[in-house]
């Protein structure tokens, strides 16, 4: 009966993982597109990632307070509507044709997605047996992998035209000249976000009319209890949560550094055409999706923390290969990195929330805030690529260091000792 009770809520929550994967994994394509349109360097283009992810540092605590007072459901509905608004704003941005307008739009979209992630990750962990929470969250995150694959393999090809002109190299007979090229490239970015906004509004309506179960955390149901704190900073005294926040900071930053630079790596440094590069990007995300599915199955037999150590160690080896060889060898190594990154985020998240009880929302807020690693580490990686163009692959020292922290968390950091 308990299983049936949670089937529909889990299905609805799983859809959120799919949606925000579409949003976040369109970013590398948008970075490539904006880099062409506004003639940006790799570092300047990577600021798109920074504008997208900074909301994850600013809003998780207010969002957790909002959900503590109201409910997970209320937070999800608000998040869906904010993200939909951001997608619609691509239309006025196309008229403004300024880079800052796109940075502002991505910030708005991410604010909505931040609501979804702050709610959905802990919601999945408490909808069922606590002992299977890591496996359940990895299953949910596999839908994230599916969304990432669709964004990389298919939507990227809709957005990217395959032309890489500058004001100096654009053909004299190109319709409308440079202004015409810019307009065409900007218009190509609108369609995916119009569709995304439409889907977000439909899902919001479904949530409004759906009955989701109240969640029992630490012996009490959702909703504020008199005298209880809306956000509890004392939860950071729990060492396994504290180390989880650190591990999530480095994992997210390392993963996003690789994702954000992938198409730039392929097109600028390896010399692949955009169509070929997006195909490889699709394979990259397919490896991530397969990793999520296979990892979820393996967790039936192996402890999540042990798998985290092994996967992180393998990725350190693969990053070393990228740093030494670069080129196509490095590109193939990245496909492997994607596979072995797959279980890290949900595994670290669920291990960090273990035993937090009524402080689960507060713990979740701090874990989501750790995504701020995406603000700092991708631009650092892009800067290292810009200043060392002859040995650009050495920039992958950044994700290498990140995986060291993930390995430590699976080895010792996850242990609940206080």
C-alpha positions in Angstrom: 0.0 0.0 0.0 2.9 2.3 0.9 4.5 1.7 -2.5 1.3 2.5 -4.3 0.9 5.6 -2.2 4.2 7.0 -3.5 4.0 5.8 -7.2 2.3 9.0 -8.6 4.2 11.5 -6.5 7.5 9.9 -7.5 6.5 9.9 -11.2 5.7 13.6 -11.0 9.0 14.3 -9.2 10.9 12.3 -11.7 9.6 14.6 -14.4 11.2 17.5 -12.7 14.6 15.9 -12.9 14.1 15.5 -16.7 13.0 19.1 -17.1 15.9 20.8 -15.3 18.3 18.6 -17.1 17.1 20.0 -20.4 17.6 23.5 -19.0 21.1 23.1 -17.6 22.4 20.9 -20.4 21.4 23.4 -23.1 23.9 25.7 -21.5 27.0 24.4 -23.3 25.2 24.9 -26.6 24.2 28.4 -25.5 27.7 29.2 -24.5 29.0 28.1 -27.9 26.2 30.1 -29.6 26.8 33.3 -27.5 30.5 32.9 -28.0 30.0 33.2 -31.8 27.2 35.8 -31.7 29.0 38.3 -29.4 32.6 37.2 -30.3 33.5 36.2 -26.8 36.6 34.5 -25.4 36.3 31.1 -23.7 36.5 32.9 -20.3 33.8 35.5 -21.2 31.5 32.8 -22.6 31.9 30.7 -19.4 30.3 33.6 -17.5 27.0 32.3 -18.9 27.5 29.3 -16.5 28.3 31.7 -13.7 25.1 33.7 -14.2 23.1 30.5 -14.4 24.4 28.9 -11.3 24.8 31.9 -8.9 21.1 31.6 -8.1 21.9 28.3 -6.5 24.0 30.1 -3.9 21.6 33.0 -3.3 18.2 31.3 -3.1 18.3 27.9 -1.4 18.0 29.2 2.1 15.0 31.5 1.3 13.5 28.6 -0.7 14.0 26.2 2.2 12.3 28.7 4.5 9.4 29.0 2.1 8.9 25.3 1.9 9.3 24.8 5.6 6.4 27.3 6.1 4.3 25.9 3.3 5.2 22.7 1.6 7.4 21.0 -1.0 4.5 21.2 -3.4 4.2 25.0 -3.1 7.9 25.3 -3.7 7.7 23.2 -6.9 4.8 25.1 -8.4 6.5 28.5 -7.7 9.7 27.2 -9.3 8.0 25.9 -12.4 6.3 29.3 -13.0 9.4 31.3 -12.5 11.4 29.2 -14.9 8.7 29.4 -17.5 8.8 33.2 -17.2 12.5 33.1 -17.8 12.1 31.1 -21.0 9.5 33.5 -22.4 11.9 36.4 -21.9 14.1 35.0 -24.7 11.8 36.9 -27.0 12.5 40.5 -25.7 16.1 39.5 -25.4 16.3 38.7 -29.1 15.2 42.3 -29.7 17.7 43.8 -27.3 20.6 41.7 -28.7 22.9 42.3 -25.7 24.9 39.6 -23.8 23.8 41.0 -20.4 20.2 40.3 -21.3 20.9 36.6 -21.7 22.9 36.5 -18.5 19.8 38.0 -16.7 17.5 35.4 -18.3 19.6 32.5 -17.3 19.6 33.8 -13.8 15.8 33.9 -13.7 15.5 30.4 -15.2 17.9 29.1 -12.6 16.0 30.7 -9.8 13.0 28.6 -10.8 15.1 25.5 -11.2 16.6 26.1 -7.8 13.1 25.8 -6.3 12.7 22.4 -8.1 16.0 21.0 -7.0 15.8 22.2 -3.4 12.4 20.4 -3.2 12.9 17.4 -5.5 16.1 15.9 -4.2 15.1 15.6 -0.5 11.5 14.7 -1.5 12.7 11.6 -3.3 14.9 10.6 -0.4 11.9 10.6 2.1 9.3 9.0 -0.3 10.1 5.4 0.8 12.4 3.3 2.7 15.4 5.4 4.0 17.8 2.5 3.4 17.2 2.6 -0.3 17.3 6.4 -0.6 20.6 6.6 -2.5 19.3 4.1 -5.0 16.0 5.9 -5.4 17.7 9.2 -5.9 20.0 7.7 -8.5 17.0 6.3 -10.3 15.4 9.8 -10.2 18.6 11.3 -11.5 18.7 8.9 -14.4 15.8 10.9 -15.8 18.1 13.9 -15.4 20.6 11.9 -17.6 17.9 11.3 -20.2 17.1 15.0 -20.4 20.8 15.8 -20.7 21.1 13.4 -23.6 18.2 14.9 -25.5 19.5 18.4 -24.9 23.0 17.5 -26.1 22.2 15.2 -29.1 19.1 16.8 -30.5 18.3 20.3 -29.2 21.9 21.4 -29.7 21.6 20.7 -33.4 18.5 22.8 -33.7 20.3 25.8 -32.1 23.8 25.6 -33.7 23.8 26.5 -37.4 27.3 25.1 -38.2 28.6 28.5 -39.3 31.4 30.1 -37.3 31.7 33.5 -38.9 33.3 36.7 -37.5 32.8 40.2 -38.8 35.9 39.8 -40.8 35.2 36.4 -42.3 31.5 36.6 -43.1 30.8 36.2 -46.8 30.0 39.4 -48.7 26.8 37.9 -50.1 25.5 36.6 -46.7 21.9 37.9 -46.4 21.9 40.9 -44.2 25.6 40.8 -43.6 26.9 40.5 -40.0 23.6 41.9 -38.6 21.7 39.3 -40.5 24.0 36.5 -39.2 23.6 37.7 -35.6 19.8 37.9 -35.9 19.6 34.4 -37.3 21.8 32.9 -34.5 19.9 34.7 -31.8 16.5 33.6 -33.1 17.7 30.0 -33.1 18.0 30.2 -29.3 14.3 31.1 -28.8 12.6 27.9 -29.9 13.8 25.4 -27.3 13.0 27.8 -24.5 9.5 28.5 -25.8 8.8 24.8 -25.8 10.4 24.4 -22.4 8.2 27.2 -21.0 5.1 25.6 -22.4 5.9 22.3 -20.8 6.8 23.9 -17.4 3.4 25.6 -17.3 1.6 22.4 -18.1 3.5 20.5 -15.3 2.7 23.4 -12.9 -1.0 23.0 -13.6 -0.7 19.2 -13.0 1.0 19.8 -9.7 -1.7 22.3 -8.6 -4.4 19.7 -9.1 -2.4 16.7 -7.8 -2.6 15.5 -4.2 0.9 14.9 -2.9 1.5 13.2 0.5 2.7 15.3 3.4 6.2 14.1 4.3 7.1 13.1 7.8 10.6 14.4 8.8 11.8 13.7 12.2 8.4 12.7 13.6 6.5 15.6 12.2 4.7 16.4 9.0 5.4 19.3 6.7 4.6 22.8 7.9 6.0 25.1 10.5 5.7 24.2 14.1 5.4 27.0 16.7 8.9 28.0 17.9 10.7 26.0 15.2 13.3 27.7 13.0 12.5 28.2 9.3 16.2 27.4 8.5 18.5 25.7 11.0 22.2 26.5 10.6 23.0 24.1 13.5 22.6 21.3 11.0 26.1 22.2 9.7 27.5 20.8 12.9 26.8 17.3 11.4 30.2 16.5 9.9 28.8 14.2 7.2 26.6 17.0 5.9 29.4 19.5 6.2 31.8 17.3 4.1 28.9 16.6 1.8 28.5 20.3 1.1 32.3 20.5 0.3 32.2 17.5 -1.9 29.1 18.8 -3.8 30.9 22.2 -4.3 33.8 20.5 -6.0 31.8 17.8 -7.9 29.4 20.4 -9.4 32.2 22.7 -10.3 34.3 20.0 -11.9 31.4 18.5 -13.8 30.2 21.8 -15.1 33.7 22.8 -16.1 33.9 19.8 -18.4 30.3 20.2 -19.7 30.7 24.0 -20.3 34.0 23.7 -22.2 33.0 20.5 -24.2 31.8 22.2 -27.4 34.6 24.8 -27.2 37.1 22.0 -26.7 35.8 20.2 -29.7 35.4 23.1 -32.1 38.2 25.5 -31.1 41.0 23.1 -30.0 40.2 19.8 -31.8 38.9 21.5 -34.9 35.6 19.5 -35.3 32.7 21.0 -37.2 29.7 22.0 -35.0 27.5 19.2 -36.3 30.2 16.6 -35.4 30.9 18.2 -32.1 27.2 18.1 -31.0 27.1 14.4 -32.0 30.0 13.8 -29.6 28.3 15.9 -27.0 25.3 13.6 -27.4 27.5 10.5 -26.9 29.0 12.3 -23.8 25.5 12.7 -22.3 24.5 9.2 -23.4 27.5 7.9 -21.4 26.2 9.9 -18.4 22.7 8.4 -18.8 24.0 4.8 -19.1 26.2 5.5 -16.1 23.1 6.5 -14.0 21.2 3.4 -15.0 24.0 1.0 -14.5 25.1 2.6 -11.3 21.6 2.4 -9.9 21.6 -1.4 -10.6 25.0 -1.9 -9.1 23.9 -0.2 -5.9 21.7 -3.2 -5.2 24.9 -5.2 -4.6 27.6 -2.6 -3.7 27.6 0.2 -1.1 27.1 3.7 -2.6 30.0 5.1 -0.7 32.4 2.4 -2.1 31.2 3.0 -5.6 31.8 6.8 -5.1 35.4 6.1 -4.2 36.0 3.9 -7.2 34.3 6.1 -9.7 36.1 9.2 -8.5 39.5 7.4 -8.7 38.8 6.3 -12.2 37.9 9.9 -13.2 41.2 11.2 -11.7 43.0 8.7 -14.1 40.9 9.9 -17.1 41.5 13.5 -16.3 45.3 12.7 -16.2 44.9 11.3 -19.7 43.2 14.4 -20.9 45.9 16.6 -19.5 48.7 14.6 -21.1 47.3 13.9 -24.6 44.5 16.4 -25.3 43.0 16.2 -28.8 40.8 13.3 -29.8 42.4 11.1 -27.1 41.3 13.6 -24.5 37.8 13.8 -26.1 37.4 10.0 -25.8 38.6 10.2 -22.2 35.9 12.7 -21.5 33.2 10.2 -22.6 34.6 7.9 -19.8 34.6 10.8 -17.3 30.9 11.4 -18.1 30.0 7.7 -17.4 31.8 7.7 -14.0 30.5 11.1 -13.0 27.0 9.8 -13.3 26.3 8.6 -9.8 28.3 11.2 -7.8 25.8 14.0 -7.3 22.8 11.9 -6.1 25.0 9.6 -4.1 26.7 12.4 -2.2 23.4 14.2 -1.8 21.6 11.3 -0.2 24.5 10.3 2.0 24.7 13.8 3.3 21.0 13.9 4.2 21.1 10.7 6.2 19.7 11.0 9.7 18.9 14.7 9.5 15.2 14.2 10.4 13.3 17.5 10.7 16.4 19.4 9.5 16.3 17.7 6.1 15.1 20.9 4.3 17.9 22.9 5.9 20.5 20.3 4.9 19.1 20.2 1.4 19.3 24.0 1.1 23.0 23.9 2.0 23.7 21.1 -0.4 22.0 22.9 -3.2 24.0 26.1 -2.3 27.1 24.0 -2.9 26.3 24.2 -6.6 27.9 27.6 -6.4 31.0 25.7 -7.4 29.6 26.1 -10.9 30.1 29.8 -10.6 33.9 29.7 -10.0 35.4 26.6 -11.4 34.1 26.7 -15.1 35.4 30.3 -15.6 38.7 29.2 -14.0 39.0 26.3 -16.5 38.1 28.6 -19.4 40.7 31.2 -18.2 43.4 28.5 -18.1 42.5 27.4 -21.6 42.7 31.0 -22.8 46.1 31.8 -21.4 47.7 28.4 -22.3 46.3 27.8 -25.8 49.3 25.6 -26.8 48.7 23.3 -23.8 45.0 24.0 -23.3 44.4 20.5 -22.0 46.3 21.3 -18.8 43.2 23.2 -17.7 41.6 19.9 -16.8 43.7 19.9 -13.6 40.6 21.7 -12.2 38.2 18.7 -12.5 41.1 16.4 -11.5 41.3 18.2 -8.1 37.5 18.2 -7.8 37.4 14.4 -8.0 39.9 14.1 -5.1 37.3 15.6 -2.8 34.6 13.2 -4.1 36.9 10.3 -3.4 37.5 11.5 0.1 33.8 11.8 0.8 33.1 8.3 -0.3 36.1 7.1 1.8 35.6 8.9 5.1 33.6 12.1 4.8 30.2 10.4 4.5 30.4 8.7 7.9 27.7 9.9 10.4 29.7 10.5 13.6 27.8 13.3 15.3 
